[in-house]
Amino acid sequence: MTGQEEIEATCFSLAERLEHMRSNGSEIPELLILPIYSQLPSDLQAKIFDKAAEGVRKVIVSTNIAETSLTVDGILYVIDTGYVKMKVYNPKMGMDALQLGRQMVEFPLDPPLAKMLLAGAAMGCSNEVLTVVSMLSVPPVFFRPPDRAEESDAAREKFFVPESDHLTLLHVYNQWKNNGYRGDWCDRHYLQAKGLRKAKEVRQQLADIMQQYVNCRTGMPCHLHPSSALYGLGYTPDYIVYHELVFTTKEYMQCVTAVEPEWLAELGPMFFSVKEVGGSLLESKRKQRADKEAMAAEMAAAQAKKADEEAAARARVESQRSRERSEIATPGLGGGPPGRRGTTPALSKRKPMGL
């Protein structure tokens, strides 16, 4: 058969067919139906080597593992379906063959997983993506024996993360890690301990590649020498300069100093330049948003200041006009009755003229 699902379906069909023929009165010899595939626990895999009881025919349903990795004595007949599952990569899906492609080929992964790993580093979640990619690189870790299907389904549901199988795999690995990478914990939760251990090895291998230094000019992988002060710090600076490169078992850098990339662009512009790449996309977006918000706040403050100045100017003009109106003289006679004052001077009386 081509895989676990097909093997379990075949075993079920054989048992069902056998029961149906017996119910119709046919005399069918006893059959011992045993599945075998890579995700099956070791104790169940070992049953294929046990000798069948007297009068019982042993039927083994397996993948091509029985042809390449196992030798089972007493096999009389082999029925090959002629089918096999093969993973293929469609080049029409496309891949960036430039800088991103050169980074992707460093990882022993399928192109989509390698690109996912680099994108995780660019988004600042490389630890989580490392775990997810490692879990996707190994066979399924959930074990579902047919005779304990309900129990295994209930155990699997405990790890479910709503709307994400990828986060479910991350949750499974983290829980296994929190429980000390124990095999008995895997057995209780119907998980493949062998698959999880393989995922742990893959994760460590990928982490070592991601932490590896590469010469900016030649592209040669380099390693910190164990005698360096930077060795074993728990973190690695993004950029370093070294005095000399020593070839022993690896390419070791000696006398190393951490630097900022801007220093290289400033002191050696003919060799180095700093540009925005995928690794700083998130920070670039955050900076653009912060600059935009700062500019908007500055414009709002300038508009508010201008409005206050215009209001103060209008208030000064209105105050000046009010004073001018109060100083305008009110018309009247200067010689009016007592208590009544006028601002217009009184005219003198003419004397009568006569002979």
C-alpha positions as a Markdown table, in Angstrom:
| # | Residue | x | y | z |
|---|---|---|---|---|
| 1 | Met | 0.0 | 0.0 | 0.0 |
| 2 | Thr | 1.0 | 3.6 | -0.4 |
| 3 | Gly | 0.6 | 4.9 | 3.2 |
| 4 | Gln | -0.9 | 4.6 | 6.6 |
| 5 | Glu | -4.4 | 5.5 | 5.6 |
| 6 | Glu | -4.5 | 3.0 | 2.7 |
| 7 | Ile | -3.1 | 0.3 | 5.0 |
| 8 | Glu | -5.6 | 0.8 | 7.7 |
| 9 | Ala | -8.4 | 0.8 | 5.1 |
| 10 | Thr | -7.2 | -2.4 | 3.6 |
| 11 | Cys | -7.0 | -4.1 | 7.0 |
| 12 | Phe | -10.5 | -3.0 | 7.8 |
| 13 | Ser | -11.8 | -4.2 | 4.4 |
| 14 | Leu | -10.1 | -7.6 | 4.8 |
| 15 | Ala | -11.6 | -8.1 | 8.2 |
| 16 | Glu | -15.0 | -7.0 | 7.0 |
| 17 | Arg | -14.9 | -9.3 | 4.0 |
| 18 | Leu | -13.8 | -12.2 | 6.1 |
| 19 | Glu | -16.7 | -11.7 | 8.5 |
| 20 | His | -19.2 | -11.4 | 5.6 |
| 21 | Met | -18.0 | -14.6 | 4.0 |
| 22 | Arg | -18.3 | -16.5 | 7.3 |
| 23 | Ser | -21.8 | -15.1 | 7.9 |
| 24 | Asn | -22.7 | -16.7 | 4.5 |
| 25 | Gly | -21.6 | -20.1 | 5.7 |
| 26 | Ser | -18.2 | -20.1 | 4.0 |
| 27 | Glu | -15.4 | -22.0 | 5.7 |
| 28 | Ile | -12.6 | -19.5 | 5.8 |
| 29 | Pro | -9.4 | -20.2 | 7.7 |
| 30 | Glu | -8.4 | -17.9 | 10.5 |
| 31 | Leu | -6.5 | -14.8 | 9.4 |
| 32 | Leu | -4.1 | -12.7 | 11.5 |
| 33 | Ile | -4.1 | -9.3 | 9.8 |
| 34 | Leu | -1.2 | -7.1 | 10.8 |
| 35 | Pro | -0.4 | -3.6 | 9.5 |
| 36 | Ile | 3.1 | -2.2 | 9.3 |
| 37 | Tyr | 4.2 | 1.3 | 8.5 |
| 38 | Ser | 6.8 | 3.8 | 9.7 |
| 39 | Gln | 4.6 | 5.7 | 12.1 |
| 40 | Leu | 3.4 | 2.5 | 13.9 |
| 41 | Pro | 4.8 | 2.1 | 17.4 |
| 42 | Ser | 7.7 | -0.3 | 17.8 |
| 43 | Asp | 5.8 | -2.8 | 20.0 |
| 44 | Leu | 3.1 | -3.1 | 17.3 |
| 45 | Gln | 5.6 | -3.3 | 14.5 |
| 46 | Ala | 7.3 | -6.2 | 16.3 |
| 47 | Lys | 4.1 | -8.3 | 16.0 |
| 48 | Ile | 4.9 | -9.2 | 12.4 |
| 49 | Phe | 7.9 | -11.2 | 13.5 |
| 50 | Asp | 5.8 | -13.3 | 15.9 |
| 51 | Lys | 5.0 | -16.8 | 14.7 |
| 52 | Ala | 1.3 | -17.3 | 13.9 |
| 53 | Ala | -0.7 | -19.9 | 15.8 |
| 54 | Glu | -1.4 | -23.3 | 14.4 |
| 55 | Gly | -3.9 | -23.1 | 11.6 |
| 56 | Val | -3.8 | -19.3 | 11.4 |
| 57 | Arg | -2.5 | -17.5 | 8.2 |
| 58 | Lys | -0.6 | -14.3 | 8.8 |
| 59 | Val | -1.4 | -11.4 | 6.5 |
| 60 | Ile | 0.9 | -8.4 | 6.5 |
| 61 | Val | -0.3 | -5.2 | 5.0 |
| 62 | Ser | 2.6 | -2.8 | 4.6 |
| 63 | Thr | 4.2 | 0.0 | 2.6 |
| 64 | Asn | 7.4 | -0.7 | 0.6 |
| 65 | Ile | 9.3 | -0.7 | 3.9 |
| 66 | Ala | 8.8 | -4.5 | 3.9 |
| 67 | Glu | 10.8 | -4.6 | 0.7 |
| 68 | Thr | 13.6 | -2.3 | 1.6 |
| 69 | Ser | 14.1 | -2.3 | 5.4 |
| 70 | Leu | 12.6 | -5.5 | 6.8 |
| 71 | Thr | 13.0 | -9.2 | 6.4 |
| 72 | Val | 10.0 | -11.3 | 7.5 |
| 73 | Asp | 10.4 | -15.1 | 7.5 |
| 74 | Gly | 7.7 | -17.4 | 6.2 |
| 75 | Ile | 6.3 | -15.1 | 3.5 |
| 76 | Leu | 4.8 | -17.2 | 0.7 |
| 77 | Tyr | 3.0 | -14.7 | -1.5 |
| 78 | Val | 3.6 | -11.0 | -2.2 |
| 79 | Ile | 0.9 | -8.8 | -3.8 |
| 80 | Asp | 2.3 | -5.5 | -5.0 |
| 81 | Thr | -0.3 | -2.8 | -6.0 |
| 82 | Gly | 2.3 | -1.0 | -8.1 |
| 83 | Tyr | 1.6 | 2.4 | -6.6 |
| 84 | Val | 3.8 | 4.6 | -4.4 |
| 85 | Lys | 3.4 | 8.1 | -3.1 |
| 86 | Met | 6.1 | 10.6 | -4.2 |
| 87 | Lys | 6.5 | 14.2 | -3.2 |
| 88 | Val | 7.3 | 16.5 | -6.1 |
| 89 | Tyr | 8.0 | 20.2 | -6.5 |
| 90 | Asn | 6.3 | 22.1 | -9.2 |
| 91 | Pro | 8.7 | 24.7 | -10.6 |
| 92 | Lys | 5.8 | 26.6 | -12.1 |
| 93 | Met | 4.9 | 27.7 | -8.6 |
| 94 | Gly | 8.0 | 29.9 | -8.8 |
| 95 | Met | 10.7 | 30.9 | -6.5 |
| 96 | Asp | 12.9 | 34.0 | -6.2 |
| 97 | Ala | 16.2 | 32.8 | -7.6 |
| 98 | Leu | 18.1 | 35.9 | -6.5 |
| 99 | Gln | 19.1 | 36.8 | -2.9 |
| 100 | Leu | 16.2 | 34.9 | -1.4 |
| 101 | Gly | 16.8 | 31.9 | -3.4 |
| 102 | Arg | 20.5 | 31.8 | -2.5 |
| 103 | Gln | 19.5 | 31.9 | 1.2 |
| 104 | Met | 16.9 | 29.2 | 0.7 |
| 105 | Val | 19.4 | 26.7 | -0.7 |
| 106 | Glu | 21.3 | 26.7 | 2.5 |
| 107 | Phe | 18.5 | 24.8 | 4.2 |
| 108 | Pro | 17.8 | 21.1 | 3.6 |
| 109 | Leu | 14.1 | 21.8 | 3.2 |
| 110 | Asp | 11.5 | 22.0 | 0.5 |
| 111 | Pro | 11.4 | 25.5 | -1.1 |
| 112 | Pro | 8.1 | 26.5 | 0.5 |
| 113 | Leu | 9.4 | 25.5 | 4.0 |
| 114 | Ala | 12.7 | 27.3 | 3.5 |
| 115 | Lys | 10.9 | 30.5 | 2.4 |
| 116 | Met | 8.6 | 30.2 | 5.4 |
| 117 | Leu | 11.6 | 30.0 | 7.7 |
| 118 | Leu | 13.2 | 33.1 | 6.2 |
| 119 | Ala | 9.9 | 35.0 | 6.4 |
| 120 | Gly | 9.6 | 34.0 | 10.1 |
| 121 | Ala | 13.0 | 35.5 | 10.8 |
| 122 | Ala | 12.0 | 38.7 | 8.9 |
| 123 | Met | 8.8 | 39.0 | 11.1 |
| 124 | Gly | 10.6 | 38.4 | 14.4 |
| 125 | Cys | 9.1 | 34.9 | 15.1 |
| 126 | Ser | 11.9 | 32.6 | 14.0 |
| 127 | Asn | 11.7 | 30.4 | 17.1 |
| 128 | Glu | 8.0 | 29.6 | 16.5 |
| 129 | Val | 8.5 | 29.1 | 12.8 |
| 130 | Leu | 11.5 | 26.9 | 13.4 |
| 131 | Thr | 9.3 | 24.5 | 15.5 |
| 132 | Val | 6.5 | 24.5 | 13.0 |
| 133 | Val | 8.8 | 23.8 | 10.0 |
| 134 | Ser | 10.5 | 21.0 | 12.0 |
| 135 | Met | 7.2 | 19.4 | 12.7 |
| 136 | Leu | 6.1 | 19.7 | 9.1 |
| 137 | Ser | 9.4 | 18.0 | 8.0 |
| 138 | Val | 8.7 | 14.8 | 9.8 |
| 139 | Pro | 5.9 | 12.2 | 9.5 |
| 140 | Pro | 2.6 | 13.0 | 11.4 |
| 141 | Val | 3.2 | 12.7 | 15.1 |
| 142 | Phe | -0.4 | 11.8 | 16.0 |
| 143 | Phe | -1.0 | 8.1 | 16.4 |
| 144 | Arg | -4.5 | 6.8 | 15.9 |
| 145 | Pro | -4.8 | 3.0 | 16.5 |
| 146 | Pro | -8.1 | 1.6 | 15.1 |
| 147 | Asp | -9.0 | -0.2 | 18.3 |
| 148 | Arg | -8.5 | 3.0 | 20.4 |
| 149 | Ala | -9.7 | 5.6 | 17.9 |
| 150 | Glu | -12.0 | 7.4 | 20.4 |
| 151 | Glu | -9.3 | 7.7 | 23.0 |
| 152 | Ser | -6.7 | 9.0 | 20.6 |
| 153 | Asp | -9.1 | 11.5 | 19.1 |
| 154 | Ala | -9.9 | 12.8 | 22.6 |
| 155 | Ala | -6.2 | 13.1 | 23.4 |
| 156 | Arg | -5.6 | 14.9 | 20.1 |
| 157 | Glu | -8.4 | 17.5 | 20.8 |
| 158 | Lys | -6.6 | 18.6 | 23.9 |
| 159 | Phe | -3.8 | 20.0 | 21.7 |
| 160 | Phe | -6.1 | 21.7 | 19.2 |
| 161 | Val | -5.6 | 25.5 | 18.5 |
| 162 | Pro | -8.8 | 26.9 | 16.9 |
| 163 | Glu | -8.4 | 27.7 | 13.2 |
| 164 | Ser | -4.8 | 26.6 | 12.9 |
| 165 | Asp | -3.2 | 23.1 | 12.5 |
| 166 | His | 0.2 | 24.8 | 12.3 |
| 167 | Leu | -0.2 | 26.3 | 15.8 |
| 168 | Thr | -1.5 | 22.9 | 16.9 |
| 169 | Leu | 1.8 | 21.4 | 15.9 |
| 170 | Leu | 3.6 | 24.2 | 17.7 |
| 171 | His | 1.5 | 23.5 | 20.9 |
| 172 | Val | 2.3 | 19.8 | 20.7 |
| 173 | Tyr | 6.0 | 20.4 | 20.5 |
| 174 | Asn | 6.0 | 23.0 | 23.3 |
| 175 | Gln | 4.0 | 20.7 | 25.6 |
| 176 | Trp | 6.4 | 17.8 | 24.9 |
| 177 | Lys | 9.3 | 20.2 | 25.7 |
| 178 | Asn | 7.7 | 21.3 | 28.9 |
| 179 | Asn | 7.3 | 17.7 | 30.0 |
| 180 | Gly | 11.0 | 17.0 | 29.6 |
| 181 | Tyr | 10.9 | 15.3 | 26.1 |
| 182 | Arg | 9.6 | 12.1 | 27.8 |
| 183 | Gly | 8.5 | 9.1 | 25.8 |
| 184 | Asp | 5.9 | 7.9 | 28.4 |
| 185 | Trp | 4.2 | 11.3 | 28.1 |
| 186 | Cys | 3.9 | 10.7 | 24.3 |
| 187 | Asp | 2.4 | 7.2 | 24.9 |
| 188 | Arg | -0.3 | 8.7 | 27.2 |
| 189 | His | -1.2 | 11.3 | 24.6 |
| 190 | Tyr | -1.0 | 9.0 | 21.5 |
| 191 | Leu | 2.0 | 10.8 | 20.1 |
| 192 | Gln | 4.9 | 9.4 | 18.1 |
| 193 | Ala | 7.9 | 9.8 | 20.3 |
| 194 | Lys | 10.2 | 8.8 | 17.4 |
| 195 | Gly | 8.7 | 11.5 | 15.2 |
| 196 | Leu | 9.0 | 14.2 | 17.9 |
| 197 | Arg | 12.6 | 13.3 | 18.6 |
| 198 | Lys | 13.3 | 13.6 | 14.8 |
| 199 | Ala | 11.6 | 17.0 | 14.8 |
| 200 | Lys | 13.9 | 18.1 | 17.7 |
| 201 | Glu | 16.9 | 17.0 | 15.7 |
| 202 | Val | 15.7 | 18.8 | 12.6 |
| 203 | Arg | 15.0 | 22.0 | 14.6 |
| 204 | Gln | 18.5 | 22.0 | 16.1 |
| 205 | Gln | 20.1 | 21.5 | 12.7 |
| 206 | Leu | 18.0 | 24.4 | 11.2 |
| 207 | Ala | 18.8 | 26.6 | 14.2 |
| 208 | Asp | 22.6 | 26.0 | 13.7 |
| 209 | Ile | 22.3 | 27.0 | 10.0 |
| 210 | Met | 20.4 | 30.2 | 10.9 |
| 211 | Gln | 23.0 | 31.2 | 13.5 |
| 212 | Gln | 25.8 | 30.6 | 11.0 |
| 213 | Tyr | 27.9 | 33.6 | 9.8 |
| 214 | Val | 28.5 | 34.2 | 6.1 |
| 215 | Asn | 31.2 | 36.4 | 4.6 |
| 216 | Cys | 29.5 | 39.3 | 3.0 |
| 217 | Arg | 31.9 | 39.5 | 0.1 |
| 218 | Thr | 32.6 | 35.8 | -0.7 |
| 219 | Gly | 29.5 | 34.1 | 0.7 |
| 220 | Met | 31.7 | 31.6 | 2.6 |
| 221 | Pro | 30.2 | 30.2 | 5.8 |
| 222 | Cys | 32.3 | 31.1 | 8.9 |
| 223 | His | 32.2 | 30.2 | 12.5 |
| 224 | Leu | 33.3 | 31.9 | 15.7 |
| 225 | His | 36.4 | 30.4 | 17.2 |
| 226 | Pro | 35.8 | 28.9 | 20.7 |
| 227 | Ser | 38.5 | 31.1 | 22.1 |
| 228 | Ser | 36.6 | 34.3 | 21.1 |
| 229 | Ala | 34.9 | 36.4 | 23.7 |
| 230 | Leu | 31.8 | 36.4 | 21.6 |
| 231 | Tyr | 31.6 | 32.6 | 21.7 |
| 232 | Gly | 29.0 | 31.2 | 24.0 |
| 233 | Leu | 27.3 | 34.5 | 24.8 |
| 234 | Gly | 23.8 | 33.0 | 24.1 |
| 235 | Tyr | 23.3 | 35.4 | 21.2 |
| 236 | Thr | 25.2 | 36.3 | 18.1 |
| 237 | Pro | 25.6 | 39.9 | 16.8 |
| 238 | Asp | 24.2 | 40.5 | 13.3 |
| 239 | Tyr | 27.5 | 41.8 | 11.9 |
| 240 | Ile | 31.1 | 41.2 | 12.9 |
| 241 | Val | 34.6 | 41.9 | 11.6 |
| 242 | Tyr | 37.5 | 39.5 | 12.1 |
| 243 | His | 41.2 | 39.7 | 11.8 |
| 244 | Glu | 42.0 | 36.4 | 10.2 |
| 245 | Leu | 40.3 | 33.2 | 9.0 |
| 246 | Val | 41.7 | 29.9 | 10.1 |
| 247 | Phe | 40.9 | 26.6 | 8.3 |
| 248 | Thr | 40.8 | 23.6 | 10.5 |
| 249 | Thr | 37.8 | 21.4 | 10.9 |
| 250 | Lys | 35.7 | 24.5 | 10.1 |
| 251 | Glu | 36.3 | 28.0 | 8.9 |
| 252 | Tyr | 37.0 | 29.8 | 12.2 |
| 253 | Met | 37.2 | 33.5 | 12.6 |
| 254 | Gln | 39.8 | 34.8 | 15.1 |
| 255 | Cys | 39.9 | 38.2 | 16.9 |
| 256 | Val | 36.3 | 39.2 | 16.2 |
| 257 | Thr | 34.5 | 42.5 | 17.0 |
| 258 | Ala | 30.7 | 43.2 | 16.7 |
| 259 | Val | 29.9 | 46.2 | 14.5 |
| 260 | Glu | 26.9 | 48.0 | 13.2 |
| 261 | Pro | 26.1 | 47.7 | 9.4 |
| 262 | Glu | 26.0 | 51.5 | 9.1 |
| 263 | Trp | 29.7 | 51.6 | 10.1 |
| 264 | Leu | 30.6 | 49.3 | 7.1 |
| 265 | Ala | 28.7 | 51.5 | 4.7 |
| 266 | Glu | 30.3 | 54.6 | 6.0 |
| 267 | Leu | 33.9 | 53.4 | 6.2 |
| 268 | Gly | 33.8 | 51.2 | 3.1 |
| 269 | Pro | 31.2 | 52.5 | 0.7 |
| 270 | Met | 33.0 | 50.9 | -2.3 |
| 271 | Phe | 32.4 | 47.5 | -0.7 |
| 272 | Phe | 29.3 | 47.8 | 1.4 |
| 273 | Ser | 25.9 | 49.5 | 1.3 |
| 274 | Val | 22.9 | 49.4 | 3.5 |
| 275 | Lys | 19.5 | 48.9 | 2.0 |
| 276 | Glu | 16.0 | 47.8 | 3.1 |
| 277 | Val | 15.6 | 44.1 | 2.7 |
| 278 | Gly | 13.1 | 41.5 | 3.8 |
| 279 | Gly | 14.7 | 41.2 | 7.2 |
| 280 | Ser | 13.8 | 44.8 | 8.2 |
| 281 | Leu | 10.4 | 45.0 | 6.5 |
| 282 | Leu | 8.5 | 45.0 | 9.8 |
| 283 | Glu | 10.7 | 47.6 | 11.4 |
| 284 | Ser | 10.4 | 49.7 | 8.2 |
| 285 | Lys | 6.6 | 49.6 | 8.4 |
| 286 | Arg | 6.7 | 50.5 | 12.1 |
| 287 | Lys | 9.0 | 53.4 | 11.4 |
| 288 | Gln | 6.9 | 54.7 | 8.5 |
| 289 | Arg | 3.8 | 54.6 | 10.7 |
| 290 | Ala | 5.6 | 56.3 | 13.6 |
| 291 | Asp | 6.9 | 59.0 | 11.2 |
| 292 | Lys | 3.4 | 59.5 | 9.8 |
| 293 | Glu | 1.9 | 59.8 | 13.2 |
| 294 | Ala | 4.6 | 62.2 | 14.3 |
| 295 | Met | 4.0 | 64.4 | 11.2 |
| 296 | Ala | 0.3 | 64.4 | 11.7 |
| 297 | Ala | 0.7 | 65.4 | 15.4 |
| 298 | Glu | 3.1 | 68.2 | 14.3 |
| 299 | Met | 0.7 | 69.5 | 11.7 |
| 300 | Ala | -2.2 | 69.4 | 14.2 |
| 301 | Ala | 0.0 | 71.4 | 16.7 |
| 302 | Ala | 0.9 | 73.9 | 14.1 |
| 303 | Gln | -2.7 | 74.4 | 13.0 |
| 304 | Ala | -3.8 | 74.8 | 16.7 |
| 305 | Lys | -1.1 | 77.4 | 17.2 |
| 306 | Lys | -2.1 | 79.3 | 14.1 |
| 307 | Ala | -5.7 | 79.3 | 15.2 |
| 308 | Asp | -4.8 | 80.6 | 18.6 |
| 309 | Glu | -2.7 | 83.4 | 17.0 |
| 310 | Glu | -5.6 | 84.3 | 14.7 |
| 311 | Ala | -8.0 | 84.4 | 17.6 |
| 312 | Ala | -5.7 | 86.6 | 19.6 |
| 313 | Ala | -5.3 | 89.0 | 16.6 |
| 314 | Arg | -9.0 | 89.2 | 16.2 |
| 315 | Ala | -9.4 | 89.9 | 19.9 |
| 316 | Arg | -6.8 | 92.7 | 19.7 |
| 317 | Val | -8.6 | 94.3 | 16.7 |
| 318 | Glu | -12.0 | 94.1 | 18.4 |
| 319 | Ser | -10.6 | 95.7 | 21.6 |
| 320 | Gln | -9.0 | 98.5 | 19.6 |
| 321 | Arg | -12.3 | 99.2 | 17.7 |
| 322 | Ser | -14.2 | 99.2 | 21.0 |
| 323 | Arg | -11.8 | 101.9 | 22.5 |
| 324 | Glu | -12.2 | 104.0 | 19.3 |
| 325 | Arg | -16.0 | 103.9 | 19.5 |
| 326 | Ser | -16.0 | 105.0 | 23.2 |
| 327 | Glu | -13.8 | 108.1 | 22.3 |
| 328 | Ile | -16.2 | 109.4 | 19.6 |
| 329 | Ala | -17.8 | 112.8 | 20.9 |
| 330 | Thr | -21.6 | 112.9 | 21.5 |
| 331 | Pro | -23.2 | 116.0 | 19.7 |
| 332 | Gly | -24.8 | 118.6 | 22.0 |
| 333 | Leu | -24.8 | 122.3 | 23.2 |
| 334 | Gly | -22.1 | 123.6 | 25.4 |
| 335 | Gly | -24.4 | 126.1 | 27.2 |
| 336 | Gly | -27.0 | 123.7 | 28.2 |
| 337 | Pro | -28.7 | 123.5 | 31.5 |
| 338 | Pro | -26.7 | 122.6 | 34.5 |
| 339 | Gly | -26.0 | 118.9 | 34.7 |
| 340 | Arg | -26.1 | 118.6 | 31.0 |
| 341 | Arg | -22.9 | 118.7 | 29.1 |
| 342 | Gly | -22.3 | 119.0 | 25.5 |
| 343 | Thr | -19.2 | 118.7 | 23.4 |
| 344 | Thr | -20.2 | 121.1 | 20.7 |
| 345 | Pro | -19.3 | 124.8 | 21.5 |
| 346 | Ala | -22.3 | 127.2 | 21.9 |
| 347 | Leu | -22.8 | 130.0 | 19.3 |
| 348 | Ser | -22.6 | 133.6 | 20.5 |
| 349 | Lys | -25.8 | 135.8 | 20.4 |
| 350 | Arg | -25.9 | 138.6 | 17.9 |
| 351 | Lys | -26.6 | 142.0 | 19.2 |
| 352 | Pro | -29.6 | 143.8 | 17.8 |
| 353 | Met | -28.8 | 146.4 | 15.2 |
| 354 | Gly | -30.6 | 149.8 | 15.3 |
| 355 | Leu | -30.3 | 153.4 | 14.4 |
